[in-house]
Amino acid sequence: MSRAPARTRARDLVEAPDESDRFENAPHPRETFDLFGHLLAEQTLLNAFREGRLAQSWIIGGREGIGKATLAWRFARFLLAYPDPRLPQVERAENLHVPADNPAARRILSLAHSDVCVLRREWDQKEKRHFTEIRVDDARQIMGRFHQAAAEGGWRIAIIDCAEDLNRNTANALLKLIEEPPPRSLFLFVAHRPAQILATIRSRSRLLPLSPLQTEDVEKAIRGLGGEWWELEDDEVRAAATRSSGSVRDALRLLGGDSLKLMERIDTLLQGLPEVDWKKVSQLAESVTKREATADFEAAVAAIFDWIDGQIRTGAGPGGKGPSQLADYAEVWEKFARSVRETETYNLDRRALILTFFTDLATAVRRAA
């Protein structure tokens, strides 16, 4: 399997860190002008704006890598390019597309538009890595900008990517702004799991759920990245898209190194539960926790989360598992999510994380049976 070569970007020349909300070797969502598979969501936003009923806070929810941030930046671009719903470009629009040569689009692309800002995990200069959460100080900077008049008399927009990275203090600071927002303000929360957002923020926001992409849309999105992604073989892209569960990000992970083979190993171990082949689990843990195997570790974590989600969705259907059995899976999911975050925050032993997960999940599967 061929690996897509690294993309050279201007900031690489000055050794600046990648943005925390950018997937390596792929365009940032604000640099992506095509959106696949979410026309209905686009029309929901467009109609709300056109009809004068645009909520000031939206939660764009759905699994990671399906285009939520791309939609958020696409909508921000549209509002700043066409701020008046009576403009002919708005009245005749079929979607939220804005040409790349539009002045607002060019300035957003370079983060030079003063009326749009992004709240995300910033770079920790001391530790030489991104912070593990969105800090309250960063939120306060945005709040200060929102309490000033819009520089160009139009909309002021904040994109929060992603909402799960907000700590409680940061979320509460944003809540105060959302409760009494200045006129023509818009908050777009990108959320992989909207239920984890502070309840008071959820109650003051409109939820816009996005579904996983169809396999063909994942393929189109990968090819739409251009550059080195065109060099991949069709069968590689198709295999990754099929295994991606509708996520472009997961498909890109699978296209790096031997991730597809890794997924097959994980599938075999998960399908064998509640019996655990500890020798193979130990080998898996060793292979994905090496210093140079960060991408494989992330792919393994994503695959495990997907498997648990699948068990919960299947069990919640007709003839599925009872509430107590679903609770066992949900408990494992919550514990695993918490452990992954703590492992990243405190640089804990990833191998122990994998081993503990299989222990806990084997217990949950045994109870469910």
C-alpha positions in Angstrom: 0.0 0.0 0.0 1.4 3.4 -0.9 1.5 6.2 1.7 0.5 9.7 0.6 3.6 11.9 0.7 3.7 14.9 3.1 2.2 18.1 1.8 4.4 21.2 1.9 2.8 24.2 3.4 4.0 27.8 3.9 4.1 27.5 7.7 6.3 24.4 7.4 9.1 26.7 6.2 9.1 28.5 9.5 8.6 25.3 11.5 5.3 26.5 13.0 3.0 23.8 14.4 0.0 22.4 12.5 -3.3 23.7 13.7 -4.9 21.4 16.2 -8.1 21.1 14.1 -6.2 20.1 10.9 -5.6 16.5 9.8 -2.1 15.9 8.7 -1.4 16.2 5.0 -5.0 17.4 4.2 -6.5 20.8 3.7 -8.0 22.6 6.7 -11.8 22.7 6.7 -11.7 26.5 6.0 -9.5 25.7 2.9 -12.1 23.2 1.6 -14.7 24.6 -0.7 -16.5 21.4 -1.6 -18.9 19.6 0.8 -20.3 16.2 0.0 -23.4 14.5 1.3 -24.9 17.2 3.5 -27.1 19.2 1.1 -30.1 19.0 3.5 -28.1 20.5 6.3 -26.9 23.3 4.1 -30.4 24.1 3.1 -31.5 24.1 6.7 -28.9 26.8 7.5 -29.6 28.7 4.3 -33.4 28.7 4.8 -33.1 29.8 8.4 -30.9 32.8 7.3 -33.1 33.6 4.3 -36.3 33.6 6.4 -34.9 35.7 9.3 -35.0 32.9 11.9 -31.4 32.1 12.3 -30.6 30.9 15.8 -27.6 32.6 17.3 -26.0 29.3 18.4 -25.9 26.0 16.5 -24.5 22.7 17.5 -23.3 20.8 14.3 -23.2 17.2 15.5 -22.1 13.9 14.2 -19.2 11.5 14.1 -15.7 12.8 13.6 -14.5 13.4 10.1 -17.9 13.7 8.2 -17.7 17.4 7.3 -19.0 19.2 10.3 -16.2 21.8 10.5 -16.2 22.1 6.7 -19.9 23.0 6.9 -19.3 25.5 9.7 -16.6 27.3 7.7 -18.7 27.1 4.6 -21.6 28.8 6.4 -19.4 31.5 7.9 -18.0 32.2 4.5 -21.5 32.6 3.1 -22.7 34.9 5.8 -19.6 37.2 5.5 -19.8 37.2 1.7 -23.5 37.9 1.6 -24.5 39.4 5.0 -28.0 40.6 3.9 -30.6 37.8 3.3 -32.2 40.1 0.7 -29.2 40.0 -1.6 -29.9 38.3 -4.9 -27.0 35.8 -4.3 -28.9 34.7 -1.2 -32.3 34.6 -2.7 -31.2 32.4 -5.6 -28.7 30.2 -3.8 -29.2 26.5 -3.8 -26.5 25.8 -1.3 -23.8 27.7 0.7 -21.1 27.7 -1.9 -19.0 30.9 -2.2 -16.4 31.2 -5.0 -12.8 31.0 -3.8 -12.1 34.4 -5.4 -14.7 36.2 -3.3 -12.9 38.8 -1.2 -14.5 37.5 2.1 -13.5 33.9 1.1 -9.9 35.0 0.5 -9.6 36.8 3.8 -11.2 33.9 5.8 -8.8 31.5 4.1 -5.8 33.4 5.5 -7.5 34.0 8.9 -7.4 37.7 8.1 -11.1 38.5 8.5 -11.7 40.3 11.7 -15.3 39.2 12.1 -14.7 35.4 12.2 -12.7 33.6 14.9 -12.0 30.0 15.8 -11.8 28.6 19.3 -9.7 25.5 19.5 -6.8 23.9 21.4 -3.9 26.2 21.0 -0.1 25.5 20.9 1.7 25.1 24.2 5.0 26.7 23.5 6.5 25.4 26.7 5.6 21.8 26.2 5.9 21.9 22.4 2.5 20.4 21.8 -1.1 21.4 21.7 -3.0 21.9 24.9 -5.3 19.0 25.7 -8.3 21.4 26.2 -9.6 24.8 25.1 -8.5 27.2 27.8 -10.8 29.9 29.3 -8.2 32.6 28.5 -8.7 31.9 24.8 -12.5 32.1 25.2 -12.1 35.5 26.9 -10.2 36.9 24.0 -13.1 35.9 21.7 -15.6 37.4 24.2 -13.8 40.7 24.0 -14.1 40.8 20.3 -17.8 40.0 20.4 -18.4 43.0 22.8 -17.0 45.3 20.1 -18.9 46.4 17.1 -18.4 44.2 14.0 -15.5 45.6 12.1 -17.4 45.5 8.8 -20.9 46.1 10.1 -22.0 42.5 9.4 -21.9 39.2 11.3 -19.5 38.2 14.0 -18.9 34.5 14.0 -17.2 32.1 16.3 -16.4 28.5 15.3 -15.7 26.2 18.3 -13.8 23.1 17.1 -14.5 20.9 18.9 -17.0 21.4 21.7 -15.7 18.3 23.6 -12.4 20.1 24.1 -14.0 22.8 26.2 -13.3 22.6 29.9 -16.1 23.6 32.3 -14.7 27.1 32.9 -14.4 27.8 29.2 -17.9 26.4 28.6 -19.4 28.6 31.3 -17.6 31.7 29.9 -19.1 31.0 26.5 -22.5 30.5 28.1 -22.6 34.0 29.4 -21.9 35.3 25.9 -24.6 33.1 24.4 -27.2 34.0 27.0 -26.8 37.7 26.1 -25.4 37.8 22.6 -24.7 41.0 20.7 -26.8 41.5 17.6 -25.8 39.6 14.5 -23.6 37.1 16.4 -23.3 33.5 15.5 -21.8 30.6 17.4 -21.1 27.4 15.6 -20.2 24.4 17.8 -18.6 21.5 16.1 -19.5 18.5 18.3 -18.6 14.8 17.8 -20.9 14.0 20.8 -23.3 16.8 21.4 -24.7 15.1 24.6 -21.3 15.9 26.2 -21.8 19.7 25.8 -22.8 21.7 28.8 -26.6 21.2 29.2 -27.2 25.0 29.5 -25.4 25.6 26.2 -27.4 22.8 24.5 -30.6 24.3 25.7 -29.7 27.7 24.1 -28.5 26.2 20.8 -30.2 24.6 17.8 -28.9 21.1 17.1 -28.1 20.3 13.4 -27.2 16.6 13.3 -25.2 15.3 10.3 -25.3 11.6 9.2 -22.2 9.6 8.3 -21.3 9.9 4.6 -22.1 7.3 2.0 -19.1 5.3 0.8 -19.2 7.1 -2.6 -19.2 10.5 -0.9 -16.2 9.5 1.2 -14.4 8.6 -2.0 -15.3 11.9 -3.7 -14.1 13.8 -0.7 -10.8 12.1 -0.7 -10.3 12.7 -4.4 -11.4 16.3 -3.8 -8.4 16.9 -1.6 -6.3 16.9 -4.8 -2.5 16.7 -4.8 -1.0 13.5 -3.5 -4.4 11.9 -2.8 -4.9 11.6 -6.6 -1.9 9.2 -6.6 -3.6 6.5 -4.6 -5.0 3.5 -6.4 -8.8 3.3 -6.7 -9.0 0.0 -4.8 -7.1 1.5 -1.9 -9.4 4.5 -1.7 -12.5 2.3 -2.0 -11.4 -0.1 0.7 -10.6 2.7 3.1 -13.9 4.4 2.3 -15.8 1.2 2.9 -14.1 0.7 6.3 -14.4 4.3 7.3 -18.0 4.2 8.7 -18.8 7.3 6.7 -15.8 9.4 8.0 -13.3 11.0 5.7 -10.9 11.4 8.6 -11.0 7.7 9.4 -10.6 6.9 5.7 -7.5 9.1 5.6 -6.1 7.3 8.7 -6.6 4.0 7.0 -4.8 5.2 3.9 -1.6 5.7 5.9 0.8 2.8 6.5 -0.8 -0.6 7.2 -3.9 0.7 9.0 -6.3 -1.5 7.0 -4.4 -4.6 8.2 -4.4 -3.2 11.7 -8.2 -2.9 11.5 -8.5 -6.5 10.5 -6.5 -7.6 13.6 -8.7 -5.4 15.8 -11.9 -6.8 14.3 -10.8 -10.4 14.9 -10.1 -9.6 18.6 -13.4 -7.8 19.1 -15.4 -10.5 17.4 -13.9 -13.1 19.7 -15.2 -11.4 22.9 -15.9 -12.2 25.6 -13.0 -14.6 25.1 -9.7 -12.7 24.9 -6.5 -13.9 23.2 -4.2 -12.1 25.5 -1.1 -12.9 23.4 -2.6 -11.2 20.4 -4.0 -8.3 22.4 -0.5 -7.8 23.9 1.0 -7.8 20.4 -1.6 -5.3 19.3 -0.9 -3.0 22.3 2.9 -3.2 21.6 2.5 -2.3 17.9 0.2 0.7 18.3 2.0 2.2 21.3 5.4 2.7 19.9 6.7 6.3 19.7 6.4 6.3 15.9 3.0 4.7 15.8 0.7 7.6 16.9 -1.4 7.3 13.7 -1.9 3.6 14.3 -2.9 4.3 18.0 -5.4 6.9 16.9 -6.8 4.5 14.3 -7.1 1.7 16.9 -8.9 4.0 19.3 -11.3 5.1 16.6 -12.0 1.5 15.6 -12.7 0.5 19.3 -15.1 3.5 19.7 -16.9 2.5 16.5 -17.3 -1.0 17.7 -18.8 0.0 21.0 -21.1 2.5 19.2 -22.2 -0.3 16.9 -23.1 -2.6 19.8 -25.1 0.2 21.5 -27.0 1.1 18.2 -27.7 -2.6 17.4 -28.7 -3.3 21.0 -31.1 -0.3 21.1 -33.1 -1.6 18.1 -36.0 -4.0 18.1 -35.1 -7.3 19.7 -31.9 -5.8 21.0 -30.3 -5.7 24.5 -32.0 -4.5 27.6 -31.3 -1.1 29.3 -28.9 -2.6 31.8 -26.9 -4.4 29.1 -26.7 -1.2 27.1 -25.6 0.6 30.2 -22.6 -1.8 30.5 -21.4 -0.8 27.0 -22.0 2.9 27.7 -20.0 2.7 30.9 -17.1 1.1 29.1 -17.3 3.8 26.4 -17.3 6.6 29.0 -14.4 5.0 30.9 -12.4 4.5 27.7 -13.0 8.1 26.5 -11.9 9.4 29.9 -8.8 7.2 29.9 -7.8 8.2 26.4 -8.0 11.9 27.3 -6.0 11.3 30.6 -3.4 9.3 28.7 -2.9 12.1 26.2 -2.9 14.8 28.9 -0.5 13.1 31.3 1.5 11.1 28.8 0.5 7.8 30.4 1.2 4.3 29.3 -0.8 3.6 26.1 -0.2 -0.1 26.3 -1.9 -0.3 29.7 -4.9 1.6 28.2 -5.4 -1.0 25.5 -5.0 -4.0 27.9 -7.4 -2.5 30.4 -10.0 -1.8 27.7 -10.1 -5.4 26.6 -10.5 -6.5 30.2 -13.4 -4.1 30.7 -15.1 -4.8 27.4 -14.9 -8.6 27.9 -16.7 -8.2 31.2 -19.4 -6.0 29.5 -19.9 -8.5 26.7 -20.1 -11.4 29.1 -22.8 -9.5 31.1 -24.7 -8.6 28.0 -24.8 -12.3 26.9 
